[in-house]
Amino acid sequence: MTRLSTFLCCCFLLVMPARGQDLLLVPDAIFNGVSEELITGKAVLVSNGRITGIIDAEAAERTGAKIIDLQGQTLMPGLIDLHSHVLLHPYDETSWNDQVLKESWAERALRAGNHLNSTLRAGFTTLRDLGSEGAGYVDVGVRQALEKGVITGPRLIVAGKAIVATGSYGPRGFAEHVSVPLGAEPADGADLIKVTRDQIGHGADFIKVYADYRWGPDGSAQPTFSVRELQTIVETARASGRYTVAHASTPEAMRRAAMAGVETIEHGSMGTLEVFELMKEQGVAWCPTLAAGEAISMYQGWKKGQDPDPQRVISQKQAFLNALEAGVTICSGSDVGVFDHGDNAWEIELMVEYGMSNFGALESATSVNARLLHMGDRIGQVKEGYLSELIAVSGDPLADIKALHKVSFVLQGSRIIVGNSADR
């Protein structure tokens, strides 16, 4: 073996996780993703990237597995964020326009690698990314890099370019002779079939459409597509085994999207009781992105706890109460990228602050989100046969939701990402 090949072999062994050794995780308690009661006195056996048993903690020594002592900690499924933008970073650092127009795709991809690492270490093991925001299919490339092990991060499920109505999306405000790259792909009418298929062909895992946008005469949010146009997208995506989600903040756009058959509606900050009741009837879930609303308000000068709530926050608080009353399925999706990656748990904390129980918010961020991803049989629960995407937090998140900010252990498959036994 040459000196170079010996060096490369040694490096490979240093960065690769140990294979074949069973792990036994022994926490104080387990939140399994579906029960309102913590499970105590149990340990979780992990073999080759899967949960192979939930056994009495007293039997730990007899398993022959490597014991991971999680004393004082609650073991739970890896968290899931259904609305992220890994190719964006906080708007108080760089405006959205400048990110789209001035940052190279190479820079944005490199930033995404950092964002994903921070997110995984914060306990989020799956992200759904809601559009590349002007970076073409860089999100598909980042997903592929994750799958190859080039970078470390959570599972990434991507939308590609996203679809907007012609004339509705930005960057805007330039002279008519200036052409600028848009943050999403415009299409209308019959062309929606071709664009949807093209995005699928380029690797989109699902389709995102903007059912409304701020293109009213006074800059207000107004619907963009008709119900029939939205149905065209939904039906085209569904034929390929994919689903569609819709950005919508106004009641009319939410109504059209729900009637067209989208699976989740994003934002919905003006949602009325009636439109949430329609969504429940149609089986459409809601991703409220509360943290982004608060973050943008703070960027505009709002001091939470000192100043009165701005209209944006007042509206989303009322929408959240309307959704709770209607009984619509509420998923956990933060719109991270508007604010710091790794602070995704802020969304879950706000869901509790706005009126949801701790259990409801935790269930939303684990088993409910897994089901909405059509992966409810593999992730989102601490259950035998499920993938070993597990985290531990100091304390009891059912009693104090802020415990989610105290992630002390992250297991991704067979690799410990955070913890005393993490790969160095």
C-alpha positions in Angstrom: 0.0 0.0 0.0 1.4 3.4 -1.0 1.9 6.2 1.6 -0.9 8.2 0.0 -3.4 5.2 0.0 -2.5 4.5 3.6 -3.2 8.1 4.5 -6.5 8.1 2.7 -7.5 4.8 4.4 -6.7 6.2 7.8 -8.7 9.3 7.1 -11.7 7.2 5.9 -11.6 5.2 9.2 -11.5 8.4 11.2 -14.6 10.0 9.7 -16.8 6.9 9.3 -19.1 5.9 12.1 -18.7 2.5 13.8 -20.7 -0.2 12.1 -22.3 -3.3 13.6 -22.2 -2.5 17.3 -25.6 -2.4 18.9 -26.5 0.6 21.1 -28.7 0.6 24.1 -30.1 4.0 25.0 -31.0 4.3 28.7 -32.9 7.6 29.4 -34.9 8.8 32.4 -38.0 8.8 30.2 -39.2 8.4 26.6 -41.6 10.5 24.6 -42.6 8.1 21.9 -44.3 10.7 19.5 -47.9 9.5 20.1 -48.5 9.2 23.8 -49.3 12.0 26.2 -47.5 10.1 29.0 -43.8 9.7 29.2 -42.6 6.1 29.3 -40.3 5.3 32.2 -38.2 2.3 33.1 -37.4 1.4 29.5 -34.4 1.4 27.3 -34.2 1.5 23.5 -32.1 -1.0 21.6 -30.7 0.1 18.2 -29.1 -2.1 15.6 -27.9 -1.2 12.2 -29.8 2.1 12.0 -33.1 0.7 13.3 -34.9 0.5 16.6 -34.9 -3.3 17.4 -36.4 -3.3 20.8 -37.8 -1.4 23.8 -36.8 -3.3 26.8 -36.7 -3.0 30.6 -33.9 -0.7 31.6 -32.9 -3.2 34.3 -32.0 -5.7 31.5 -29.5 -3.3 29.9 -26.3 -5.2 31.0 -27.6 -8.4 29.6 -27.9 -7.2 26.0 -24.2 -7.0 25.2 -24.9 -3.7 23.5 -22.9 -0.5 24.1 -24.8 1.4 26.8 -25.5 5.1 26.3 -26.4 6.6 29.6 -29.0 9.4 29.2 -29.6 10.1 32.8 -31.7 13.2 33.4 -32.8 13.2 29.8 -35.9 12.5 27.8 -35.4 10.4 24.6 -37.7 11.2 21.7 -38.0 11.0 17.9 -35.9 13.3 15.9 -37.8 16.5 15.2 -39.2 17.4 11.8 -39.6 20.8 10.3 -42.0 20.9 7.3 -41.2 24.4 6.2 -37.5 25.4 5.8 -35.3 27.2 3.4 -31.8 25.9 3.7 -30.5 28.2 0.9 -31.6 31.4 2.8 -30.1 33.0 5.8 -31.7 35.7 8.1 -33.0 38.8 6.4 -31.5 41.0 9.1 -28.1 39.8 7.8 -28.9 40.1 4.0 -32.2 41.0 2.4 -34.0 38.4 0.3 -33.5 40.5 -2.8 -29.7 40.6 -2.3 -29.5 36.9 -1.5 -31.3 36.2 -4.8 -29.5 38.7 -6.9 -26.0 39.1 -5.4 -25.0 35.8 -3.8 -23.6 33.1 -6.1 -25.1 29.7 -6.2 -21.8 28.3 -4.9 -22.0 30.5 -1.9 -25.6 29.6 -1.2 -24.8 25.9 -1.4 -21.9 26.2 1.0 -24.1 28.2 3.4 -26.7 25.4 3.1 -24.1 22.9 4.3 -23.5 24.9 7.4 -27.2 25.4 7.9 -27.9 21.7 7.7 -25.2 20.8 10.2 -26.5 23.3 12.7 -30.0 22.0 12.2 -29.1 18.4 12.8 -27.2 19.3 15.9 -30.3 21.1 17.2 -32.2 17.8 17.1 -34.0 18.1 13.7 -33.4 15.0 11.7 -35.8 15.7 8.7 -36.5 18.9 6.8 -38.9 19.7 4.1 -37.5 22.6 2.0 -40.0 24.8 0.4 -38.1 26.2 -2.6 -34.7 27.2 -3.7 -35.6 30.9 -3.8 -33.9 31.8 -7.1 -31.1 29.1 -6.9 -32.5 26.8 -9.6 -32.2 23.2 -8.5 -29.3 23.7 -6.1 -31.6 22.3 -3.3 -31.7 19.0 -5.3 -27.9 19.0 -5.5 -27.6 19.6 -1.7 -30.0 16.7 -1.1 -27.9 14.5 -3.2 -24.7 15.6 -1.4 -26.4 14.6 1.9 -27.4 11.3 0.5 -23.8 10.6 -0.6 -22.4 11.6 2.8 -20.5 14.5 1.4 -22.0 16.8 4.1 -23.8 16.1 7.4 -27.3 17.1 8.0 -30.9 16.0 8.4 -32.9 14.2 5.7 -33.9 16.8 3.1 -37.0 16.7 1.0 -37.1 19.5 -1.6 -39.5 21.4 -3.8 -37.0 22.7 -6.5 -38.0 26.0 -8.0 -41.6 26.3 -6.9 -44.3 27.7 -9.2 -45.7 31.3 -9.3 -48.1 33.1 -11.6 -46.6 35.3 -14.2 -46.0 38.9 -13.0 -46.6 38.1 -9.3 -43.2 37.3 -7.8 -40.0 39.1 -7.2 -37.4 40.5 -7.2 -39.5 43.4 -8.6 -39.2 47.1 -9.0 -36.7 47.3 -11.9 -37.0 49.2 -15.1 -38.8 47.3 -18.0 -35.6 46.8 -19.9 -33.9 45.0 -17.0 -34.4 41.3 -16.7 -33.6 39.8 -13.3 -33.7 36.2 -12.1 -36.9 35.4 -10.2 -37.2 33.6 -6.9 -39.5 30.9 -8.4 -40.7 29.7 -11.8 -43.6 31.5 -13.5 -46.3 29.6 -15.4 -50.0 29.8 -16.2 -52.9 27.9 -17.7 -51.9 24.9 -19.8 -48.2 25.6 -19.4 -48.6 24.5 -15.8 -48.5 20.9 -16.9 -45.2 21.2 -18.6 -43.6 23.2 -15.8 -44.8 20.8 -13.1 -43.4 17.9 -15.1 -40.2 19.7 -15.7 -39.7 20.3 -12.0 -40.4 16.7 -11.3 -37.9 15.7 -13.9 -35.2 17.9 -12.3 -35.7 16.1 -9.0 -38.4 17.9 -7.0 -39.8 15.6 -4.3 -43.1 17.5 -4.2 -44.5 20.7 -5.8 -44.9 24.0 -4.2 -47.2 26.6 -5.7 -47.9 30.2 -4.6 -51.7 30.4 -4.4 -51.4 34.1 -3.6 -48.8 36.8 -3.3 -48.4 40.5 -2.6 -49.4 41.7 -6.0 -52.6 43.7 -5.3 -52.9 47.3 -6.5 -51.8 48.5 -3.0 -49.3 45.7 -2.5 -51.8 43.5 -0.6 -51.8 39.7 -0.9 -54.2 38.6 -3.6 -54.9 35.1 -5.1 -52.8 34.2 -8.2 -54.2 31.0 -9.7 -57.8 29.8 -10.3 -59.0 26.6 -8.7 -58.7 24.9 -12.1 -55.1 26.0 -12.5 -54.3 24.7 -9.1 -56.0 21.4 -9.8 -53.9 21.1 -13.0 -50.7 21.3 -10.8 -52.1 18.9 -8.2 -53.3 16.3 -10.7 -50.0 16.4 -12.7 -47.9 16.0 -9.6 -50.2 13.3 -8.2 -49.9 11.2 -11.4 -46.1 11.0 -10.7 -46.7 9.9 -7.1 -46.0 13.4 -5.7 -48.1 15.8 -3.7 -48.6 19.6 -3.8 -48.4 22.3 -1.1 -49.5 25.9 -1.4 -48.2 29.2 -0.1 -51.4 31.1 0.9 -52.1 33.8 3.4 -55.6 35.0 2.3 -58.8 33.2 3.0 -59.7 33.1 -0.7 -56.4 31.6 -1.8 -56.6 29.1 1.1 -60.1 28.1 -0.1 -59.0 27.7 -3.7 -55.9 25.6 -2.6 -58.0 23.4 -0.4 -60.6 22.8 -3.1 -57.8 22.0 -5.6 -56.5 19.2 -3.4 -53.2 20.4 -2.0 -52.0 18.5 1.0 -50.7 21.4 3.2 -51.2 25.2 3.2 -48.3 27.3 4.3 -48.6 30.5 6.4 -52.4 31.1 6.3 -52.0 34.1 8.6 -55.4 35.5 7.7 -57.2 32.2 8.0 -60.8 32.4 9.2 -62.7 29.8 11.1 -64.7 29.0 8.0 -61.7 28.3 5.8 -60.1 26.1 8.4 -63.3 24.1 8.7 -63.2 23.7 4.9 -59.5 22.5 5.2 -60.5 20.0 7.9 -63.3 18.7 5.7 -61.0 18.4 2.7 -58.2 16.7 4.8 -55.8 19.6 4.2 -53.2 20.4 7.0 -51.9 23.8 8.0 -48.3 24.9 8.4 -48.5 28.2 10.3 -44.8 29.4 10.2 -45.3 31.5 13.4 -41.6 32.0 14.0 -41.0 33.7 10.7 -43.9 36.1 11.4 -42.4 37.1 14.7 -38.8 37.3 13.3 -39.8 39.7 10.5 -41.7 41.8 13.0 -38.6 42.0 15.1 -36.5 43.0 12.1 -38.9 45.8 11.6 -38.3 47.1 15.2 -40.9 45.2 17.3 -39.7 44.4 20.8 -41.6 41.4 22.0 -42.8 41.8 25.6 -42.3 45.5 25.5 -44.2 46.8 22.5 -47.8 46.0 21.6 -48.2 43.1 19.1 -47.9 44.3 15.5 -50.8 43.5 13.1 -48.9 40.6 11.6 -48.6 38.9 15.0 -52.2 39.7 16.0 -53.4 38.1 12.7 -51.4 34.9 13.1 -52.4 34.5 16.7 -56.1 34.8 15.7 -55.6 32.4 12.8 -54.0 29.9 15.2 -57.0 30.0 17.6 -59.3 29.6 14.6 -57.4 26.5 13.4 -57.5 25.0 16.9 -61.3 25.6 17.1 -61.8 24.0 13.7 -59.7 21.0 14.6 -57.6 21.2 11.4 -54.4 19.2 11.4 -51.6 21.6 12.4 -48.1 20.7 11.3 -44.9 22.2 12.6 -43.1 24.3 10.0 -41.1 27.3 10.9 -39.9 29.0 7.7 -36.4 28.8 9.1 -34.0 30.7 6.9 -35.9 33.9 7.6 -34.3 33.4 11.0 -31.3 31.4 12.2 -30.9 27.8 11.2 -30.7 25.6 14.3 -33.3 27.7 16.1 -36.2 25.7 14.5 -37.6 24.8 17.9 -38.8 28.4 18.3 -41.8 27.4 16.1 -42.8 24.6 18.5 -42.4 26.9 21.5 -44.7 29.5 19.8 -47.3 26.9 19.0 -47.6 26.3 22.8 -47.5 30.1 23.5 -50.4 30.6 21.0 -52.6 28.0 22.6 -51.6 24.4 21.8 -50.7 21.9 24.5 -47.1 20.8 24.9 -48.2 17.3 23.8 -50.0 18.7 20.7 -46.9 20.7 19.6 -44.5 17.8 20.2 -46.8 15.4 18.4 -47.0 17.8 15.5 -43.2 18.0 15.2 -42.8 14.3 15.3 -45.5 11.7 14.3 -47.9 14.2 12.7 -45.2 15.7 10.4 -44.0 12.2 9.6 -47.5 11.1 8.5 -47.8 14.3 6.3 -44.5 13.4 4.7 -46.0 9.9 3.9 -43.3 8.5 6.1 -45.3 7.7 9.2 -44.3 4.0 9.0 -40.6 4.8 9.3 -39.9 8.0 11.3 -41.6 10.2 13.9 -42.0 7.6 16.7 -39.9 5.7 19.1 -41.1 2.3 18.0 -39.7 -1.0 17.2 -38.9 -1.3 13.5 -38.6 2.5 13.0 -35.4 4.2 11.8 -33.1 5.2 14.7 -33.4 8.9 14.2 -33.5 9.8 17.9 -32.6 12.7 20.1 -32.5 13.4 23.9 -33.2 16.7 25.7 -32.4 17.7 29.2 -35.6 17.7 31.2 -39.2 16.9 30.3 -40.5 18.7 27.2 -44.1 17.7 28.1 -43.8 19.9 31.2 -41.5 22.6 29.7 -41.4 23.0 26.0 -38.2 25.1 26.3 -36.4 21.8 27.0 -36.2 21.4 23.2 -33.5 24.0 23.2 -31.4 21.7 25.4 -30.5 18.9 23.0 -27.9 16.7 24.6 -27.9 13.7 22.2 -28.6 13.1 18.5 -28.5 9.7 16.8 -28.8 9.5 13.1 -28.9 5.9 11.9 -25.8 4.3 13.5 -24.0 7.5 14.0 -24.0 9.6 17.2 -23.9 13.2 16.1 -24.2 14.9 19.5 -23.2 13.2 22.8 -20.2 11.9 24.7 -19.7 9.1 22.1 -20.1 11.3 19.0 -17.6 10.7 16.2 -14.7 13.1 16.4 
